[in-house]
Amino acid sequence: MKIFPAIALVLTLPAWGADYNPRLDLDAGRYLKALAEADTVIQHQPGNALAWAARSQALTALVRLPEALAAGQKAVALKANLADALLARGLALGGVAMQQKNLGSITKVTDAMDDLRAAVKADPTLVAGWMTLALAYEHIPGFFGGSTRKALDCAESLKRVDGPRGNLLQGTVLTLDGRWGEATACFNRALAAAPGDPEVIYAYLDALGSREARKVLGDKPQERLQAQEAMRLLPAARNRARPLTAICDALLDADRPEDAWRIAREALPGTDAPSLLRLQLGKIAARSGRHLEEGLAALDQVLREPLEGGTGGYGTAHWRRGQVLKELGRKGEARAAAQAALALDPKDSKAQRLMKDLS
């Protein structure tokens, strides 16, 4: 990934207050770029709350949660009513709660929801705020205020700001609620309005591959539709890694691993996020049992270089590496890879299962 040069920021120092807009990169999933730019801004303007908020959001996506929470708290301390800061702290609190999964998580979830609600109240144009709040409402139990109705209300609010993302969010919530037929119309509207939007492609294919969609469609029809839609949307994805990973996942689910491998491999030289596609190559190798040595080499490179966010972080890379090594019969190394994943997150259920399989 091409990191924004520090010299460019130095040359534009007087314009930071007006022109610095990390939302563009964060909304597009360019977390490494957002982090590098935020760090440079903070170096020259330590009191820039927006930069601290961007740093926090990027670190949450990179699964560096303690750092993310500290940065989010710093952002709120600097500017308590800044929507981006409230969103950042809410995301970090939610991430920590999910990782810890203990009694203390209850308070963190409650505080996270308070921050998310405050964020969209402070700035109703905050796309990421509406999307995060809606998914939180859909996932958390009713005891904590969870509600599909509230989640759909968030989607309606987002439609007034960003029609394609609002329809995308509505489709995602309806899918999670088991209403795939209604969700399809929402996704179609989003795709028609923004056919090349990477997030629209990614979220649609992710929803299509969900258990909720399978219950409605059935196994084989779902697989056929996944393959059909993956190939239909491939030209719109171009060389952008995030939608390409969703396309490859759809093809894997449809038992077409060679097509998935070819697409990821051919896109790698010109993609916007090579680490995502290298991690995807490792995933394809682990799930299909094919291209094991090449998949292992890709994962080794992932672990040597910065890994883009939204992937589960280095813990996922270690776990996938362990799966590949297990397939290669290198059980000692596979066990070490699982232990490396657990060192990053002792409650990682996937790494725990791998360790159990290797014992």
C-alpha positions in Angstrom: 0.0 0.0 0.0 1.2 3.5 -0.8 1.5 5.4 2.5 0.8 9.1 2.3 4.2 10.8 2.5 4.9 12.8 5.6 6.4 15.6 3.5 3.1 16.2 1.8 1.5 16.9 5.2 4.3 19.1 6.3 3.8 21.2 3.1 0.1 21.6 3.9 0.3 22.3 7.6 -1.7 25.6 7.5 -4.6 23.8 5.8 -5.0 20.9 8.2 -7.8 22.4 10.2 -10.0 22.9 7.1 -8.8 20.1 4.8 -7.9 17.1 7.0 -10.7 14.6 6.4 -9.8 11.1 7.6 -13.4 9.8 7.1 -12.7 9.2 3.4 -10.0 6.7 4.1 -11.7 5.1 7.1 -15.0 4.7 5.2 -13.1 3.1 2.3 -11.2 0.7 4.6 -7.8 2.3 4.0 -6.8 1.9 7.7 -3.0 1.8 7.3 -3.1 5.1 5.3 -5.5 6.7 7.8 -3.2 5.6 10.7 0.0 6.9 9.0 -1.6 10.3 8.2 -3.1 10.6 11.7 0.2 9.9 13.3 1.9 12.6 11.2 -0.8 15.1 12.0 -0.5 14.3 15.8 3.3 14.7 15.6 2.8 18.3 14.5 -0.5 19.1 16.3 -0.7 16.9 19.4 -4.1 18.5 20.3 -5.8 17.6 17.1 -8.8 15.6 18.3 -9.9 14.5 14.8 -6.5 13.0 14.2 -6.6 11.1 17.6 -10.1 9.9 16.6 -8.9 8.7 13.2 -5.9 7.0 14.9 -8.3 5.2 17.3 -10.6 4.0 14.5 -7.8 2.7 12.4 -6.2 0.9 15.4 -9.6 -0.8 16.2 -9.7 -2.1 12.6 -6.2 -3.3 13.1 -7.2 -5.1 16.3 -4.8 -3.1 18.4 -7.6 -2.5 20.9 -5.8 -1.1 24.0 -4.1 1.5 21.9 -7.3 2.2 20.1 -9.2 2.8 23.4 -6.5 5.1 24.7 -6.5 7.1 21.5 -10.3 7.3 21.6 -10.3 8.5 25.1 -7.7 11.1 24.2 -9.9 12.4 21.3 -12.9 12.7 23.6 -10.9 14.5 26.3 -9.7 17.0 23.7 -13.1 17.6 22.1 -16.0 16.0 24.0 -18.7 16.8 21.4 -16.7 15.6 18.3 -18.7 12.9 16.6 -15.6 11.2 15.2 -14.2 11.0 18.7 -17.3 9.6 20.2 -17.5 7.0 17.4 -13.9 6.1 17.9 -14.2 5.5 21.6 -17.5 3.6 21.1 -15.8 1.3 18.5 -12.8 0.7 20.8 -15.0 -0.1 23.8 -17.1 -2.5 21.8 -14.0 -4.2 20.4 -12.5 -4.6 23.9 -15.9 -6.0 25.2 -16.0 -8.6 22.4 -12.5 -9.7 23.1 -12.7 -9.9 26.9 -16.1 -11.6 27.1 -16.4 -11.2 30.9 -18.7 -9.5 33.4 -16.8 -6.2 32.8 -17.9 -6.4 29.2 -21.4 -5.4 30.2 -20.4 -2.0 31.2 -18.2 -1.5 28.1 -21.1 -2.5 25.8 -23.4 0.0 27.6 -20.8 2.7 27.4 -20.1 1.9 23.7 -23.8 2.2 22.8 -24.0 5.6 24.6 -21.0 6.8 22.6 -22.5 5.6 19.3 -25.8 7.3 19.9 -24.1 10.5 21.0 -21.9 10.4 17.8 -24.8 10.3 15.3 -26.7 12.9 17.4 -23.7 15.2 17.2 -23.3 14.6 13.4 -26.2 13.0 11.6 -24.0 12.8 8.5 -21.7 10.3 10.1 -22.1 7.2 7.9 -19.9 4.9 9.9 -21.8 5.9 13.1 -25.2 4.9 11.7 -23.8 1.7 10.3 -22.1 0.7 13.5 -25.1 1.7 15.7 -27.5 -0.3 13.6 -25.4 -3.5 13.7 -25.0 -3.0 17.4 -28.8 -2.8 17.9 -29.2 -5.9 15.7 -26.6 -8.0 17.5 -27.0 -7.1 21.2 -29.7 -8.6 23.3 -32.9 -6.7 24.0 -31.9 -6.4 27.6 -29.2 -4.0 26.5 -31.5 -2.2 24.2 -31.0 -4.3 21.1 -33.8 -4.1 18.5 -34.3 -4.8 14.8 -36.7 -1.9 14.7 -34.1 0.5 16.0 -31.5 -1.0 13.6 -33.9 -0.3 10.7 -34.5 3.2 11.9 -30.8 3.8 11.7 -30.9 2.6 8.1 -33.7 5.0 7.3 -31.7 7.9 8.9 -28.6 6.9 6.8 -30.7 6.9 3.6 -31.3 10.6 4.0 -27.5 11.1 4.1 -26.2 8.4 1.7 -28.8 6.5 -0.3 -26.7 3.5 -1.4 -25.1 3.0 2.1 -28.6 3.3 3.7 -30.0 0.7 1.4 -27.0 -1.5 2.0 -27.4 -1.2 5.8 -31.1 -1.9 5.5 -30.4 -5.1 3.5 -27.8 -6.2 6.0 -30.1 -5.8 8.9 -33.0 -7.6 7.2 -30.6 -10.4 6.3 -29.6 -10.8 9.9 -33.3 -10.8 10.9 -33.9 -13.7 8.5 -35.7 -11.6 5.9 -33.6 -12.4 2.8 -36.4 -11.7 0.3 -36.9 -8.2 1.6 -33.1 -7.7 1.9 -32.5 -8.5 -1.8 -34.5 -5.5 -3.0 -32.4 -3.3 -0.7 -29.1 -4.7 -2.0 -30.3 -4.3 -5.6 -31.1 -0.7 -5.0 -27.7 -0.1 -3.5 -25.9 -1.9 -6.4 -27.9 0.0 -9.0 -27.1 3.4 -7.4 -23.4 2.6 -6.6 -22.3 -0.4 -8.8 -18.6 0.2 -8.2 -18.7 0.9 -4.4 -16.4 -1.7 -2.8 -18.4 -1.7 0.4 -21.6 -2.4 -1.4 -20.2 -5.3 -3.3 -18.5 -6.7 -0.2 -21.5 -6.4 2.1 -23.9 -7.8 -0.5 -21.8 -10.9 -1.2 -21.2 -11.3 2.5 -24.9 -11.3 3.2 -25.6 -13.7 0.3 -23.2 -16.2 1.9 -24.7 -16.0 5.3 -26.5 -18.7 7.2 -29.6 -16.6 7.2 -29.7 -16.5 3.4 -29.0 -20.2 3.3 -32.1 -21.0 5.4 -34.2 -19.2 2.8 -32.4 -20.3 -0.4 -31.2 -23.8 0.4 -27.6 -25.0 0.1 -27.3 -25.7 -3.6 -29.3 -22.7 -4.8 -27.3 -20.4 -2.5 -24.0 -21.8 -3.9 -25.1 -21.3 -7.5 -26.3 -17.8 -6.8 -23.0 -17.0 -5.0 -20.9 -18.1 -8.0 -23.2 -16.3 -10.4 -23.1 -13.0 -8.5 -19.4 -13.2 -7.8 -18.6 -13.4 -11.5 -21.1 -10.7 -12.4 -19.6 -8.3 -9.9 -16.0 -9.1 -10.7 -15.5 -6.4 -13.3 -16.9 -3.7 -11.0 -14.5 -4.8 -8.2 -11.5 -4.1 -10.5 -8.3 -4.6 -8.5 -9.7 -3.4 -5.1 -8.9 -5.9 -2.5 -11.9 -5.7 -0.2 -14.6 -6.6 -2.8 -12.2 -9.1 -4.3 -12.0 -11.0 -1.0 -15.8 -11.2 -0.9 -15.8 -12.5 -4.5 -13.2 -15.1 -3.6 -15.2 -16.2 -0.5 -18.3 -16.6 -2.6 -16.5 -18.8 -5.1 -14.9 -20.8 -2.2 -18.4 -21.4 -0.8 -19.6 -22.5 -4.3 -16.8 -25.0 -4.4 -14.8 -23.1 -7.1 -11.4 -22.7 -5.3 -9.4 -22.6 -8.4 -11.4 -19.6 -9.7 -10.9 -17.9 -6.3 -7.2 -18.6 -6.4 -6.8 -17.3 -9.9 -8.7 -14.1 -9.2 -6.7 -13.3 -6.1 -3.4 -14.2 -7.6 -4.0 -12.2 -10.8 -5.1 -9.1 -8.9 -2.2 -9.1 -6.4 0.3 -7.1 -8.4 -2.0 -4.1 -8.9 -4.3 -4.2 -5.9 -4.8 -1.3 -3.4 -4.2 -3.6 -0.4 -1.8 -6.5 -1.1 -1.9 -7.8 2.5 -5.6 -8.5 2.1 -5.2 -10.6 -1.0 -2.2 -12.4 0.5 -4.3 -13.3 3.5 -7.0 -14.4 1.1 -4.6 -16.7 -0.7 -3.7 -18.3 2.6 -7.4 -18.7 3.3 -8.1 -20.3 0.0 -5.2 -22.7 0.6 -6.3 -23.6 4.1 -9.9 -24.2 3.1 -9.3 -26.0 -0.2 -6.2 -28.0 0.6 -4.7 -26.7 -2.6 -1.7 -24.4 -3.4 -0.5 -25.1 0.2 3.1 -24.0 -0.2 2.2 -20.9 -2.1 -0.5 -20.1 0.4 2.0 -20.6 3.3 4.5 -18.2 1.5 1.7 -15.6 1.2 0.9 -15.8 4.9 4.6 -15.6 5.9 4.8 -12.4 3.9 1.6 -11.1 5.6 3.3 -11.6 9.0 6.4 -9.7 8.0 4.6 -6.6 6.7 1.9 -4.2 7.8 -1.5 -5.9 7.6 -4.5 -3.9 6.5 -7.4 -3.7 8.9 -10.8 -5.4 8.8 -9.2 -8.8 8.6 -9.0 -10.0 12.2 -5.4 -8.9 12.4 -2.3 -10.9 12.8 -4.1 -13.5 15.0 -6.1 -14.6 11.9 -3.0 -14.8 9.8 -1.3 -17.0 12.4 -4.4 -19.2 12.6 -4.6 -19.6 8.9 -0.9 -20.4 8.8 -1.5 -23.1 11.4 -4.3 -24.6 9.3 -2.0 -24.7 6.2 0.9 -26.2 8.2 -1.5 -28.9 9.6 -2.5 -29.8 6.0 1.2 -30.1 5.1 1.7 -32.5 8.0 4.0 -30.1 9.9 2.1 -30.4 13.2 4.8 -28.9 15.5 4.9 -25.7 13.4 1.1 -25.7 13.2 0.9 -25.8 17.0 3.4 -23.0 17.3 1.3 -20.9 14.9 -1.9 -21.6 16.9 0.0 -20.6 20.1 1.1 -17.3 18.4 -2.6 -16.6 17.6 -3.6 -17.3 21.2 -0.8 -15.1 22.5 -2.5 -12.2 20.7 -6.0 -13.2 21.9 -6.2 -16.0 24.5 -10.0 -16.4 23.8 -9.6 -16.9 20.1 -12.0 -19.9 19.6 -10.6 -20.7 16.1 -7.1 -21.0 17.4 -8.3 -23.0 20.4 -10.0 -25.5 18.1 -6.9 -25.8 16.0 -4.8 -26.6 19.1 -7.4 -29.2 20.1 -7.2 -30.8 16.7 -3.4 -30.9 16.9 -3.3 -32.5 20.4 
